[in-house]
Every structure is written in structure tokens, then in C-alpha cells.
Amino acid sequence: MRALSRAVLVGAVAAVTLLAGCERPPVDAVQRGYRGTAMELVYNPRTLAAQAEANVPPAPTDPAPTEGPKARDVYQNVKVLGDLSVAQFNRHMAAITAWVSPQEGCTYCHNAQNFADESKYTKVVARRMLQMTQNINVNWKQHVADTGVTCYTCHRGQPVPAQIWFTAAPQDKRSDFIGNLNAQNQPAPSVGLATLPYDPFTQFLASDPKPIRLISDTALPAGSRKSIQQTEYTYSLMVHMSTSLGVNCTYCHNSRSFAEWNQAPPQRATAWHGIRMARNLNDEYLTPLTPVFPAQRLGPTGDVAKVNCSTCHQGAYKPLYGAQMAKDYPELLVYAGAVKTSALPPPVAEARRSVLYFDVGSPTLHGEQEKGLGQLVATMSQNASTKATISGYHSAAGNADANHELAKQRAFTVRDSLLAAGIAESRVILQKPVQTQGNIAGEDPEARRVEVTVR
């Protein structure tokens, strides 16, 4: 009995020791308002330590002399920063290389045999991103103030920023091993693994944004248009913003009344401008580059990568904790205007495939898929030499003849939308698919689709 008691005691001590080693360090809280109002920001010291190390900007190189011939007079095909001296221009090109492609070097954007050559799409994109950076620093001071941004703010030494977004493909919300999902969203990293709508970015950070502020003074049956579903979209954007900045709600809101602007911290106004800045960057700079990118750089629905809050912030309440890199590169603090879309080179010749999904028994597109159709129209409008081949599909459930007709009507929906948008009929081709049954039996959302190949 004594041996058993000793064994139990030893086991208990070991368990306590093990659990003590597993305890998380205490979090810190910073009070931002009156006591008792829950106006606190909560921080995890371990997370902050890791972020601090990842948010150290590179040291700037020594300024280059302004004297001497201009870069545009010495180098061929210089369309941005050509008014810098050759020394200043070379300094900036070296900085971009370190910021964006330190491994591949200059050849990530340039043909080593002919730096004036335009054959690499990355050169066209980089030029436009330079103009976008200037636009941010000059026209969006309400958000970036005098701190500004550089290419490093987003890229952090990577050719493609770590935090970007595409229009998400539809989730499969059918039954699974845990039971019927009843169309409920599945946890997604974009919203902190919550079961909120998984694509708040297309809703709020692209063209034709939906209203974020949802406050109603009437009950739903009495005509209120503020639906619970749309409110969940708002929450999904708020979760993204909180995660992106590493803060909680009280960073921008007063806990006494989240809705009232006159009681909110000043950061709320900064965030308001940031949302509109992201829309401007996505609509004016990134989306128009869609035909420039090769197919493998596009998202699952055929759109180009775009920016959101995390692209710059990457977990910090201020990108790089407010390091003022832009002041060391004054050429990024002026804005020379935008290059028109018509000045961009023609798209690469590769075929691009888009897929649009339909509801059961419906030839009409709704919600996110309707936006995908709008992106298809934009792609076709940007390059008059492209042609679209359209094929309609259906699932195996139901009457075969009715399904064949439904698949055809779905293809007609896409065709008619392109024609209504002004796309010439000669550029739109209907093609009967080789296999019209998308599955063996049952109702498969992946089968209710139209495939569009743009060449």
C-alpha cells in the first residue's frame, strides 16, 4: 500500500510538472477607455515577439547623386522613374530587387540579354506596381499618413506577397461524415477559421461593393433589408481586419456603442479610408492586369491576385510597426499619373478557363457567380482579339432530356450576357461538351456548371 501511495504521489508530481510546462504565458491588456467599459486591447507576448522579428525593415542604401543625365535619356524603354538620374535609377532598381526578388535578381523582371525587352509579364506588372505605390503615398494619406509604403511593405523579399486573395471557388456544402451541413459555411482561414462567409473580400474590397454598415430600425418581416446573412458577411470582414492588424474590436470601436462614429477612436476613420484604398488598388491597378498574367498566376475563378488589409499589415497594427521606409525613397512620394489600360501589352496567348456554377434546376447565375460572369465580361472587353468557347453541363439527377435543355440554357445565359455587354457575336462560340453528365448519379454541385475557355 505504501509503494502504491508513493507511485501515485510521484505520478501526481509528474503530472503537475508536465502541466506547468504546458501553461501559456499570461496575455497583456492595454486599457484604451474608461474602466469597466471593456475598452482594452489584448496582446499575446509570444505572438508579438515573433511579429517584431518579422517586421524589421531593411536598412536603406546611401542616397545617390541627382546630377548627371536622366535615366530615360540613357536607357531604352524607361516609362516610370525616367526623370531620376542614372545613379538614382540604378539605386532604386537595386532596392526593388532586394525587396521583391533577392534570389532571382534582375532577371525576375528583365530579359538579361535585352533589358528594354517587354517579353516578361513581370516587368509590366512591376511597372504598374510602382505607379500603384506612388498613388498610395500621394493620394491615400488619410490611411498611410506620411509613413508611406514601398514595395517591401507587401513583398518582404518574396516575388509574390504572402497575403493576397482571389475570388474563392464555391465551397462544397453537401452532407459529409458529420452530417448534413444545411448549406452552412465551412471554417476558412480567411475568417479566422470561423464558419462565417469565407469570401468577404469580393463583397467589400472589389468593384460594386456591398454596404458594410448594417443597422436597421425595423423588424425583418416589416420590410427590413438588413439580412442576417449580410450581417455575417460584415462580421467576416471585421474578423479579417482584426486578424490582419493583430488587434481586437476596440482598436477601432467604442465598446459602449460600436455603431456611433462620434464615440469611436480615430483609428476607425483610418480604417474607413483603408477599405476604400484597397478597393481603388484592386479596381484601378490589379484587376486591369488580368490579361497580362499567365493562367497559372490566376485564381480558381480566373481572377488576378488582389490586396486586402493583411497584404500590408501582416499581423501588425501598423505595417512594419510604422517604419518610415518611404522617406528614404522620395521618388515614391510623387505621382506621375496612371498608364491607361490600352497602353498595356496584349495578353499572353494561353487559353484561360473559367467555371461558373448554377443552382439546382436553374439557368440563372446568382451572388458570387454573377460577379464571376462580370469578371469574364471585363476580360473579354479588355482584349478585342480574344474569343470565348462556352459549354454547358448538368448533373445526372432527374430527366435526361430536361437536363440537356437546362445545360443548353445555362450556356445561353453566359453567351447572352457577353453579347449584352457589347462583345461581338463572332467572338462567342457555343460548343456542346463531349460528356454532359457530370457524375454517375445524384445531385453534384460541381456538375451544374458552364465552362468558358478564353483564347
C-alpha positions, 0 to 999 in steps of 0.5 A: 500500500505504501509503494502504491501511495508513493507511485501515485504521489510521484505520478501526481508530481509528474503530472503537475510538472508536465502541466506547468510546462504546458501553461501559456504565458499570461496575455497583456491588456492595454486599457484604451477607455474608461474602466469597466467599459471593456475598452482594452486591447489584448496582446499575446507576448509570444505572438508579438515577439515573433511579429517584431522579428518579422517586421524589421525593415531593411536598412536603406542604401546611401542616397545617390547623386541627382546630377548627371543625365536622366535615366530615360535619356540613357536607357531604352524603354524607361516609362516610370522613374525616367526623370531620376538620374542614372545613379538614382535609377540604378539605386532604386532598381537595386532596392526593388530587387532586394525587396521583391526578388533577392534570389532571382535578381534582375532577371525576375523582371528583365530579359538579361540579354535585352533589358528594354525587352517587354517579353516578361509579364513581370516587368509590366506588372512591376511597372504598374506596381510602382505607379500603384505605390506612388498613388498610395503615398500621394493620394491615400494619406488619410490611411498611410499618413506620411509613413508611406509604403514601398514595395517591401511593405507587401513583398518582404523579399518574396516575388509574390506577397504572402497575403493576397486573395482571389475570388474563392471557388464555391465551397462544397456544402453537401452532407459529409461524415458529420452530417448534413451541413444545411448549406452552412459555411465551412471554417476558412482561414480567411475568417479566422477559421470561423464558419462565417462567409469565407469570401468577404473580400469580393463583397467589400474590397472589389468593384460594386461593393456591398454596404458594410454598415448594417443597422436597421430600425425595423423588424425583418418581416416589416420590410427590413433589408438588413439580412442576417446573412449580410450581417455575417458577411460584415462580421467576416470582414471585421474578423479579417481586419482584426486578424490582419492588424493583430488587434481586437474590436476596440482598436477601432470601436467604442465598446459602449456603442460600436455603431456611433462614429462620434464615440469611436477612436480615430483609428476607425476613420483610418480604417474607413479610408483603408477599405476604400484604398484597397478597393481603388488598388484592386479596381484601378491597378490589379484587376486591369492586369488580368490579361497580362498574367499567365493562367497559372498566376490566376485564381480558381475563378480566373481572377488576378491576385488582389490586396486586402488589409493583411497584404500590408499589415501582416499581423501588425497594427501598423505595417512594419510597426510604422517604419518610415521606409518611404522617406528614404525613397522620395521618388515614391512620394510623387505621382506621375499619373496612371498608364491607361489600360490600352497602353498595356501589352496584349495578353499572353496567348494561353487559353484561360478557363473559367467555371461558373456554377448554377443552382439546382434546376436553374439557368440563372447565375446568382451572388458570387457567380454573377460577379464571376460572369462580370469578371469574364465580361471585363476580360473579354472587353479588355482584349478585342482579339480574344474569343470565348468557347462556352459549354454547358453541363448538368448533373445526372439527377432527374430527366435526361432530356430536361437536363440537356435543355437546362445545360443548353440554357445555362450556356445561353445565359453566359453567351447572352450576357457577353453579347449584352455587354457589347462583345461581338457575336463572332467572338462567342462560340457555343460548343456542346461538351463531349460528356454532359453528365457530370457524375454517375448519379445524384445531385453534384454541385460541381456538375451544374456548371458552364465552362468558358475557355478564353483564347 
